[in-house]
Amino acid sequence: MTHILIVGGGYVGMYTAIRLQRKLRAGEARVTVVDPQPNMTYQPFLPEAAAGSIEPRHVVVPLRRVLPKCTVVTGKVTSVDHERKVATVVPAEGLPTSMPYDILVMAAGSVSRTLPIPGLAESGIGFATVGEAIYLRNHVLSRLDVASSTPERKERALTFVVVGGGYAGVEVFGELEDMARYALRVHKGLSAADMKWVLVEAADRILPEVSPAMSDYTIRRLTDRGMQVRLNTKLVSMAGGRVELSDGTCFEADTVVWTAGVKANPLAMRSGMPIDFRGRLICTETLQARGLQGVWGAGDSAAVPDLTGLGALCTPSAQHAVRQAKVLADNIIATLRGGKIKPYKHKHVGSVASLGLHKGVAQVYGIRLRGWPAWLMHRAYHWSRVPTAGRKLRVLVDWLTVLLSRREIVSLGQIQDPRRDWEVVVRETTHSLKGNTRTQ
């Protein structure tokens, strides 16, 4: 039986597997999905999860739940030997294993692009997983507690920096400030004027996916809220909690969030496959890897020609990834049955972004929306794209709960280190017992 190996359980991997398990005939092929996480994360909702508008567990989809006819392996593909048609898989626990395949789907997605900035590895906070979203929410709320309880640390605790002016950076910047401003209601002696929010972007504009006018509008809305947007500026250092920017500005901050872009997963490069200058697997318009029989690619880790003429290659977006997965699955089935494969062609319809509760910007089919209408468009579009009816219902209930009651502003910082209190108690007990023994 033909073995289809899908590397990655994100947008491309999960949707390709869903379509394959639905359309493959019994005994025609078996499908294996390998991903380091046992679930798919709907990343556009991470900023709302961090802000408390959506329960974090509602933005992830268990792969085994939606792929009952596939084999899901929690692990990482570290290399591929396509001449032998064998992939090396390192499971979450245990020794590396070799996994043979007949058809390979490269859908490993992207990884964070970082720079050797002093202090970044030690104190920076990423924003690509639901775990990081939960951590960031608890961290921001804990800084408000520190500012209330320790006046001498107030300025540093209430200084928040986000590096990167793309969609992820702008949305988490706006959502977290909105949440923190709301949370200040229960902190006597603190006000919004005490907070310092700084968005650092190396380019001369933010949100490059929208028009310059919409980008400028977004900056005005953010600055009207007392937030700072530093364009043409880079993070130079954050060692010891002291932030240094390329424009000469220096200040102390407990919070630096890194959203300054992503790069293609290096698996294709490590495996000697054809890649472009950004490390993406070079694919044809039918999503086949160039020059490799039986290898397919799509999503952020693939360079796919844009047949609409809007650009040389399709942009790395969820909009393209979901639609490419559909074509990819159909083309694989066509090759198994001797049918005709089809090229991928889809015109990008636009972009939407949230700037906090009831605030947003959108540019869809050339129509520009701002404020409430854009915010509603953002929620409606992404709600329609959340996988499974159950997840859609849960997200809708979360939104209704926030609408009808107060926003939840409890910090659960204990979950970041749940064993700390237990270890303290054990140490104190052990020390006390040793002391009693010596006394006797």
C-alpha positions, -999 to 999 in steps of 0.1 A, spaced: 0 0 0 13 35 -9 26 54 22 20 91 22 42 109 48 32 144 57 59 165 75 41 190 96 6 192 112 -1 229 106 -24 245 81 -11 226 51 -4 193 69 -37 190 87 -59 201 59 -41 179 34 -45 149 57 -82 157 63 -89 158 26 -69 127 19 -86 106 46 -120 117 32 -113 110 -5 -89 80 -5 -105 47 -12 -101 18 13 -67 2 8 -56 29 -17 -30 45 6 -21 51 42 -13 86 56 11 95 84 14 130 99 45 139 119 47 170 140 64 180 172 30 190 187 0 167 188 -22 196 178 -26 223 151 -26 259 164 -49 285 147 -23 313 150 -44 343 140 -63 339 173 -31 338 195 -33 376 202 -69 372 214 -59 342 235 -31 362 251 -55 390 258 -81 367 274 -108 370 248 -105 334 238 -96 304 260 -61 292 248 -73 256 245 -99 267 220 -73 279 194 -57 244 191 -71 214 173 -60 179 184 -47 161 154 -57 127 164 -93 139 169 -96 153 134 -75 126 117 -90 93 129 -80 75 97 -44 87 97 -14 78 119 -2 108 139 33 107 152 44 133 178 80 139 168 103 158 145 116 149 111 152 159 112 163 148 77 151 132 45 170 109 22 148 110 -9 170 87 -29 162 60 -4 128 75 4 134 74 41 128 101 67 146 103 101 120 109 129 130 119 164 100 111 187 91 133 217 107 105 238 129 77 226 155 71 200 154 83 163 138 60 139 138 56 101 104 60 84 101 49 47 76 65 24 64 65 -12 50 101 -13 64 130 8 45 162 16 68 189 29 46 211 51 70 219 80 60 255 79 82 283 93 103 290 124 110 322 142 138 343 127 160 356 154 192 377 156 223 375 179 211 404 201 225 405 236 199 394 261 173 382 236 178 345 242 177 350 280 149 374 284 130 377 251 95 362 247 85 345 215 49 346 201 43 316 179 27 289 201 -2 288 225 22 281 253 39 314 246 5 332 244 -4 319 279 30 328 293 28 363 278 -6 370 293 4 358 327 36 378 325 20 411 315 -6 408 343 21 399 368 40 431 358 9 451 369 10 433 403 47 441 406 41 478 398 13 480 424 33 462 451 68 475 445 68 513 436 105 515 430 101 489 401 70 505 386 86 522 356 105 491 345 76 467 352 51 488 332 74 492 301 64 468 273 83 464 240 72 445 209 98 440 182 83 435 147 56 455 129 39 427 109 5 413 116 16 393 147 35 422 162 8 448 157 -20 426 169 -3 414 200 8 450 207 -28 463 204 -45 434 222 -22 433 252 -23 471 257 -61 469 256 -61 441 282 -36 458 305 -56 491 303 -87 472 314 -68 453 342 -57 486 357 -92 491 369 -84 469 399 -50 484 406 -54 515 428 -26 540 422 -19 530 387 -32 546 355 -28 541 317 -3 570 318 21 550 339 24 523 311 49 526 283 42 506 251 69 506 224 66 490 189 100 486 172 101 481 134 132 481 113 113 491 81 98 525 73 62 512 78 42 486 96 17 461 82 33 458 47 4 436 35 -20 466 35 -18 500 17 4 528 30 -27 548 40 -40 519 62 -6 515 77 -5 552 86 -40 550 100 -30 521 122 0 541 135 -23 571 143 -47 549 162 -20 534 183 -3 567 190 -37 582 200 -37 556 228 -4 568 240 16 540 224 49 546 207 58 533 172 95 535 163 100 530 125 134 525 109 146 513 143 163 481 155 167 464 188 204 466 196 205 450 231 183 440 260 210 426 283 202 428 319 167 442 312 181 474 297 167 480 262 189 498 237 176 508 203 194 518 171 182 554 174 201 558 207 171 554 230 178 534 262 154 524 289 146 495 313 119 470 305 108 436 320 89 427 288 103 423 253 82 403 228 99 391 196 77 389 165 103 401 140 95 377 112 99 340 104 119 319 80 113 286 63 119 255 83 155 244 74 145 207 67 145 211 29 179 227 30 194 201 54 180 174 31 197 187 -1 164 196 -18 161 225 -42 155 258 -23 153 294 -31 173 323 -15 149 322 15 154 285 21 119 275 8 114 243 -12 111 253 -49 78 240 -62 60 241 -95 25 256 -100 11 221 -93 28 221 -59 54 194 -69 90 199 -58 110 209 -88 131 179 -100 120 155 -73 95 127 -81 69 121 -54 77 152 -33 51 179 -28 52 212 -9 30 241 1 26 268 28 53 289 44 82 265 36 74 263 -1 81 287 -29 50 284 -51 45 305 -83 16 330 -81 -4 325 -112 -26 355 -105 2 379 -114 1 397 -81 37 386 -74 63 361 -85 55 338 -56 25 332 -33 28 351 0 33 330 32 -2 333 46 -29 311 61 -52 321 32 -29 305 7 -19 275 29 -55 263 34 -63 265 -3 -30 250 -14 -37 220 9 -69 213 -10 -52 213 -44 -22 194 -31 -44 165 -17 -65 164 -50 -33 162 -70 -18 134 -50 -50 114 -54 -49 122 -92 -14 108 -95 -24 76 -76 -53 71 -100 -35 82 -132 -56 114 -135 -47 149 -144 -32 172 -118 -41 209 -116 -22 241 -110 -28 262 -79 -43 296 -85 -59 319 -60 -61 356 -58 -53 370 -24 -86 387 -12 -71 410 14 -60 413 50 -76 420 84 -60 429 117 -73 434 153 -59 463 174 -78 453 206 -114 449 216 -137 467 191 -107 481 172 -92 470 138 -82 476 103 -91 456 71 -85 457 34 -107 432 16 -113 432 -22 -99 467 -23 -123 480 3 -108 496 34 -125 493 67 -115 508 101 -126 506 137 -157 485 146 -164 473 110 -128 461 105 -128 444 140 -160 426 131 -147 416 97 -115 402 114 -135 381 138 -160 369 112 -133 359 87 -111 340 112 -141 324 129 -152 310 96 -117 295 91 -113 279 126 -112 241 120 -142 219 132 -177 230 143 -168 223 179 -140 248 179 -162 274 162 -189 270 189 -163 273 217 -148 304 203 -182 320 198 -191 312 235 -159 328 246 -167 360 227 -203 361 241 -190 355 276 -166 385 273 -194 406 258 -219 398 285 -196 399 315 -163 414 325 -131 404 310 -111 379 330 -79 395 343 -65 368 367 -29 359 363 -20 322 367 17 326 368 20 295 389 15 273 358 48 285 344 66 267 373 40 245 390 65 226 411 82 257 426 60 259 458 62 221 462 100 221 460 102 250 485 80 231 510 101 199 506 134 218 511 120 236 542 107 203 556 140 186 550 159 214 566 136 215 596 140 177 601 178 179 600 177 207 625 155 187 649 178 157 645 209 178 655 190 193 685 182 159 698 
